[in-house]
Structure formats: C-alpha cells, structure tokens
Amino acid sequence: MPEFPSPDAILDALRSVKYPGYSRDIVSFGLVRDVQVDGSAVGVLIELTSANPEVGRQIADAARLAIRDAFPDLTDAHVQVKVPTPQGAATQPAGIFQRQKDPRIRRVVAVASGKGGVGKSTCAVNLACALALRGARVGLMDADIYGPSIPLMMGLQERPLISEDERLIPPVAHGVRLISMGFLLEPDQAVIWRGPMVQKTIQQFVSQVDWGQLDYLLVDLPPGTGDAQLSLCQTVALDGGVVVTTPQEASVGVVRKGIAMFEKVQVPILGIVENMAWMDAPDGSRIHVFGEGGGRREAARRGLPFLGEIPLDIGVRQGGDAGIPAVMSQPGSAAANAFMAMADELRTRLG
C-alpha cells in the first residue's frame, strides 16, 4: 500500500519550482496559497501578481512535474494558478489601491529598510548610478515624502518642467532621471500630511511623471514598515525589493519586518544588502564597528540572496553630501566596486 504525501511534503517538492527569471522558488515567494491532499489526489492553489499568462503556464507545468516526480504513486496532481485580471489583481484585498505599472518601464525595484539610519538612500542612489554606468536607462523615485534626501545626494535642486500633456518631466543627474518631493518644496519646508495625501502623491509620481522609456525604475521607500510603506508597495507594481541593513543585531532584527512587509504584499525579495560592514584601519586591517556578518547570516537563514557588503567609507558620505555618489566620485574604490557588483547581480536576477 503506497504512502501518500502530507501537505508539507508537497510544499517541499514545490520548492524546486523557481519563479521564471529568478533563482528563488514559488514557496519562499509566498505564492502557494493552499495545498489539499485527498488520498492519492493532490490539489494546489498558486496565486500570482504577474498578469503574464505565459508565466502562469510555466509555473503550473513545472509544479505538476515537480509533484509527480517526487510522488509517482499519485493518481492526480491538480494545479490551479490564479493570475490578476486586466481590471486589477484578483488576489488584491479589497480597499487598497490598484497597482500601477507604466508599460514603458521594464522593471521597478524598491529599496527598503526596516529602520532609518542604515544607508538605504545611499544604496539607492549608488545602485541607480551603477546601473546607468552599465548603459541602462534608469529612473529613481524618492518615495520618502516626509524626508526626501535624493536631491541632496544626487546634487540637483531644480524643479521639474511640465510637458504639453501636463506631466512632470523628471530632471536628470548622473544619467539618472529623478523625481522627489524635495524638488517641489521650498528649502526647509516640512511636509505635514496624513496617509491619504502621501498615497496620492506616490500615485502621481507613477502616473503623472513622464519617465519615458526606462530599463529600471528604483523606488527609495521611506524607512520602516508601517501603513505608509505597505500602501506604497500596493500602489506601485514592483518587480522586486532590496532590503538594506547594517551588521548589528538591532538592525538585522528590524530588517525581518522589512522582509515580512514585502512577503505580505507578494513582492519578490531580490536580496539583502549589508551596509557599513567594516572600516579599513590605517594598518590595512578591518574594523567591524557595527558587528560582523549579520546581513549575510539573515539572508542564509531566510534562504534569500545576499547581494554583498558595503564598507563604512568616508568617501561614500562625502559623495552623498556633495551630490556625487561614490560610484561616480570614487570609481575603483571598495565601496564603488561593491555597488557595481550589486548592480550586475540585480540585472542578472531581473533578467
């Protein structure tokens, strides 16, 4: 008498099914919504955020094959894949904004952190410039409405122009098209808004900015994992997220909330970045000011890609203050090389 698998065993088999274009499996992405086992028959429900029917077919075929290979005694392996309808994602909870996607933008990537002060915006501007140096058409959206820092870090303070169809034309710095609340405010002017106004502004940054043709649009999210950040992820159709942390346990502990945020809104996590990983001493040794390896260990623990370490380098800080990111101001430095390697890894993971 053959022994039939448990739902957990089916999930383990489905971990061999990679999401097309990614190295991560559909289970860790949170796409497997239900598994039912009835004797020798198995039913699996998979819900996708991509409306591409070819992606759904590929995943369904791969899931059936993985189940049958692992459990050849099954009489039936039924895999149902739900994809969003043209009017909006079928899996989106009621009451949230419909995710917007400009067809001229190939990939949209969010850069997030569980807490402030870890260098998230520094990573965002350097990754954007690194992708531009590789020849990509890149945009950078500063979604931190309350504390916009992109204008300073990119060395640009001019207001966007208005096109004939009354859309904002993003100014360009270091080969990257930019939009930020900082371009629309007077110096030292504070934004004192409630959540709905922030959500509306982000919607406008997506739909009322003339981004043109882009290979990548990076979105610098506000620090934290509250309602505002969730709303932003639900407003913008993201292809993936990058989570930035420092090595210390206080930061790594909070970054888990950032990971949970992306998983909650079904955004693939492209990897973890460990910023301020070490400082070079005059004698050539490394000083681990904030501890060592916390981001790498967390990535390994969660089965997520680790995109690399950024050293604590005064040149990175100076470049940000001067409006010339380190990949532009200090090419060949350890920090610049790390950012370039991360950009190459993102390009590979995003296809």
VENLIN-V908552 format. One record per residue. N is the residue number from 1. D_FIRST is the distance of its C-alpha to the first C-alpha in Angstrom with 1 decimal. Layout:
# VENLIN-V908552
n:N d_first:D_FIRST
n:N d_first:D_FIRST
This chain:
# VENLIN-V908552
n:1 d_first:0.0
n:2 d_first:3.8
n:3 d_first:6.6
n:4 d_first:9.4
n:5 d_first:12.9
n:6 d_first:15.7
n:7 d_first:19.1
n:8 d_first:20.6
n:9 d_first:18.2
n:10 d_first:19.2
n:11 d_first:22.8
n:12 d_first:22.5
n:13 d_first:21.4
n:14 d_first:24.3
n:15 d_first:26.7
n:16 d_first:26.9
n:17 d_first:28.5
n:18 d_first:32.3
n:19 d_first:34.8
n:20 d_first:36.9
n:21 d_first:40.0
n:22 d_first:38.8
n:23 d_first:37.0
n:24 d_first:35.3
n:25 d_first:31.8
n:26 d_first:31.3
n:27 d_first:29.6
n:28 d_first:32.6
n:29 d_first:34.9
n:30 d_first:33.4
n:31 d_first:32.6
n:32 d_first:29.0
n:33 d_first:29.7
n:34 d_first:26.5
n:35 d_first:22.7
n:36 d_first:20.4
n:37 d_first:16.6
n:38 d_first:15.3
n:39 d_first:11.6
n:40 d_first:11.2
n:41 d_first:15.0
n:42 d_first:17.5
n:43 d_first:21.2
n:44 d_first:23.8
n:45 d_first:27.5
n:46 d_first:30.0
n:47 d_first:33.7
n:48 d_first:36.4
n:49 d_first:40.1
n:50 d_first:41.0
n:51 d_first:42.0
n:52 d_first:41.5
n:53 d_first:39.0
n:54 d_first:38.3
n:55 d_first:37.1
n:56 d_first:34.7
n:57 d_first:33.4
n:58 d_first:33.0
n:59 d_first:31.0
n:60 d_first:28.7
n:61 d_first:28.0
n:62 d_first:27.5
n:63 d_first:25.1
n:64 d_first:22.9
n:65 d_first:22.9
n:66 d_first:22.2
n:67 d_first:19.1
n:68 d_first:17.7
n:69 d_first:18.7
n:70 d_first:17.0
n:71 d_first:13.7
n:72 d_first:13.4
n:73 d_first:10.1
n:74 d_first:12.2
n:75 d_first:13.7
n:76 d_first:16.9
n:77 d_first:18.9
n:78 d_first:22.1
n:79 d_first:25.0
n:80 d_first:28.2
n:81 d_first:31.3
n:82 d_first:34.4
n:83 d_first:37.7
n:84 d_first:41.2
n:85 d_first:43.3
n:86 d_first:46.8
n:87 d_first:48.3
n:88 d_first:46.5
n:89 d_first:43.1
n:90 d_first:40.6
n:91 d_first:39.2
n:92 d_first:42.6
n:93 d_first:43.3
n:94 d_first:46.2
n:95 d_first:49.6
n:96 d_first:49.5
n:97 d_first:51.4
n:98 d_first:50.0
n:99 d_first:49.4
n:100 d_first:52.2
n:101 d_first:52.0
n:102 d_first:54.9
n:103 d_first:53.8
n:104 d_first:56.4
n:105 d_first:54.6
n:106 d_first:51.7
n:107 d_first:50.2
n:108 d_first:50.8
n:109 d_first:50.0
n:110 d_first:50.7
n:111 d_first:52.0
n:112 d_first:51.3
n:113 d_first:51.6
n:114 d_first:50.6
n:115 d_first:54.2
n:116 d_first:57.7
n:117 d_first:59.6
n:118 d_first:56.9
n:119 d_first:58.5
n:120 d_first:56.3
n:121 d_first:59.2
n:122 d_first:60.4
n:123 d_first:57.0
n:124 d_first:57.1
n:125 d_first:60.6
n:126 d_first:60.0
n:127 d_first:56.7
n:128 d_first:58.5
n:129 d_first:61.4
n:130 d_first:59.1
n:131 d_first:57.3
n:132 d_first:60.7
n:133 d_first:61.9
n:134 d_first:59.0
n:135 d_first:60.4
n:136 d_first:58.3
n:137 d_first:59.7
n:138 d_first:59.1
n:139 d_first:59.8
n:140 d_first:59.6
n:141 d_first:59.5
n:142 d_first:60.6
n:143 d_first:58.6
n:144 d_first:60.1
n:145 d_first:62.6
n:146 d_first:64.1
n:147 d_first:64.6
n:148 d_first:64.8
n:149 d_first:65.4
n:150 d_first:64.7
n:151 d_first:68.4
n:152 d_first:69.6
n:153 d_first:67.0
n:154 d_first:67.6
n:155 d_first:71.4
n:156 d_first:71.9
n:157 d_first:73.5
n:158 d_first:74.6
n:159 d_first:73.7
n:160 d_first:71.5
n:161 d_first:73.4
n:162 d_first:72.8
n:163 d_first:71.9
n:164 d_first:73.4
n:165 d_first:70.4
n:166 d_first:70.8
n:167 d_first:67.9
n:168 d_first:68.2
n:169 d_first:68.6
n:170 d_first:67.0
n:171 d_first:69.4
n:172 d_first:68.4
n:173 d_first:68.6
n:174 d_first:67.5
n:175 d_first:65.9
n:176 d_first:63.7
n:177 d_first:64.2
n:178 d_first:64.4
n:179 d_first:64.4
n:180 d_first:64.9
n:181 d_first:66.4
n:182 d_first:68.8
n:183 d_first:70.5
n:184 d_first:71.3
n:185 d_first:72.7
n:186 d_first:76.1
n:187 d_first:76.1
n:188 d_first:75.0
n:189 d_first:74.1
n:190 d_first:71.2
n:191 d_first:68.4
n:192 d_first:68.1
n:193 d_first:65.5
n:194 d_first:62.7
n:195 d_first:59.2
n:196 d_first:59.7
n:197 d_first:62.6
n:198 d_first:60.6
n:199 d_first:57.8
n:200 d_first:60.4
n:201 d_first:62.0
n:202 d_first:58.7
n:203 d_first:58.1
n:204 d_first:61.6
n:205 d_first:61.0
n:206 d_first:58.1
n:207 d_first:59.6
n:208 d_first:63.4
n:209 d_first:63.7
n:210 d_first:64.4
n:211 d_first:62.0
n:212 d_first:62.3
n:213 d_first:59.8
n:214 d_first:57.8
n:215 d_first:55.0
n:216 d_first:54.3
n:217 d_first:55.3
n:218 d_first:54.9
n:219 d_first:55.0
n:220 d_first:56.4
n:221 d_first:54.9
n:222 d_first:56.6
n:223 d_first:55.5
n:224 d_first:53.1
n:225 d_first:50.2
n:226 d_first:51.7
n:227 d_first:52.0
n:228 d_first:54.4
n:229 d_first:52.0
n:230 d_first:49.1
n:231 d_first:51.4
n:232 d_first:52.5
n:233 d_first:49.0
n:234 d_first:48.3
n:235 d_first:51.6
n:236 d_first:51.3
n:237 d_first:48.5
n:238 d_first:47.5
n:239 d_first:45.6
n:240 d_first:45.0
n:241 d_first:46.4
n:242 d_first:47.9
n:243 d_first:48.1
n:244 d_first:51.1
n:245 d_first:51.4
n:246 d_first:53.4
n:247 d_first:52.1
n:248 d_first:53.0
n:249 d_first:50.4
n:250 d_first:52.3
n:251 d_first:51.9
n:252 d_first:48.3
n:253 d_first:47.3
n:254 d_first:48.8
n:255 d_first:47.4
n:256 d_first:43.9
n:257 d_first:45.3
n:258 d_first:46.4
n:259 d_first:42.9
n:260 d_first:41.6
n:261 d_first:44.2
n:262 d_first:43.2
n:263 d_first:39.5
n:264 d_first:40.6
n:265 d_first:42.4
n:266 d_first:39.7
n:267 d_first:42.0
n:268 d_first:40.6
n:269 d_first:41.9
n:270 d_first:43.5
n:271 d_first:44.2
n:272 d_first:46.2
n:273 d_first:49.8
n:274 d_first:51.3
n:275 d_first:55.1
n:276 d_first:57.8
n:277 d_first:55.6
n:278 d_first:58.5
n:279 d_first:62.3
n:280 d_first:64.1
n:281 d_first:66.7
n:282 d_first:70.0
n:283 d_first:69.0
n:284 d_first:66.0
n:285 d_first:63.4
n:286 d_first:61.0
n:287 d_first:61.3
n:288 d_first:58.3
n:289 d_first:60.2
n:290 d_first:57.3
n:291 d_first:54.7
n:292 d_first:52.4
n:293 d_first:49.1
n:294 d_first:48.0
n:295 d_first:47.2
n:296 d_first:45.3
n:297 d_first:43.2
n:298 d_first:42.4
n:299 d_first:41.4
n:300 d_first:39.0
n:301 d_first:37.7
n:302 d_first:37.0
n:303 d_first:35.8
n:304 d_first:38.9
n:305 d_first:41.4
n:306 d_first:44.4
n:307 d_first:47.4
n:308 d_first:49.9
n:309 d_first:52.7
n:310 d_first:56.2
n:311 d_first:59.0
n:312 d_first:61.5
n:313 d_first:64.4
n:314 d_first:67.8
n:315 d_first:68.0
n:316 d_first:65.1
n:317 d_first:66.9
n:318 d_first:70.2
n:319 d_first:68.8
n:320 d_first:67.3
n:321 d_first:70.6
n:322 d_first:72.6
n:323 d_first:70.4
n:324 d_first:69.2
n:325 d_first:65.6
n:326 d_first:65.0
n:327 d_first:63.4
n:328 d_first:66.8
n:329 d_first:69.2
n:330 d_first:67.7
n:331 d_first:65.8
n:332 d_first:64.5
n:333 d_first:64.2
n:334 d_first:61.0
n:335 d_first:60.4
n:336 d_first:61.1
n:337 d_first:58.9
n:338 d_first:56.0
n:339 d_first:56.5
n:340 d_first:56.6
n:341 d_first:53.4
n:342 d_first:51.7
n:343 d_first:53.1
n:344 d_first:51.7
n:345 d_first:48.3
n:346 d_first:48.4
n:347 d_first:49.5
n:348 d_first:46.5
n:349 d_first:44.0
n:350 d_first:45.6
n:351 d_first:45.6
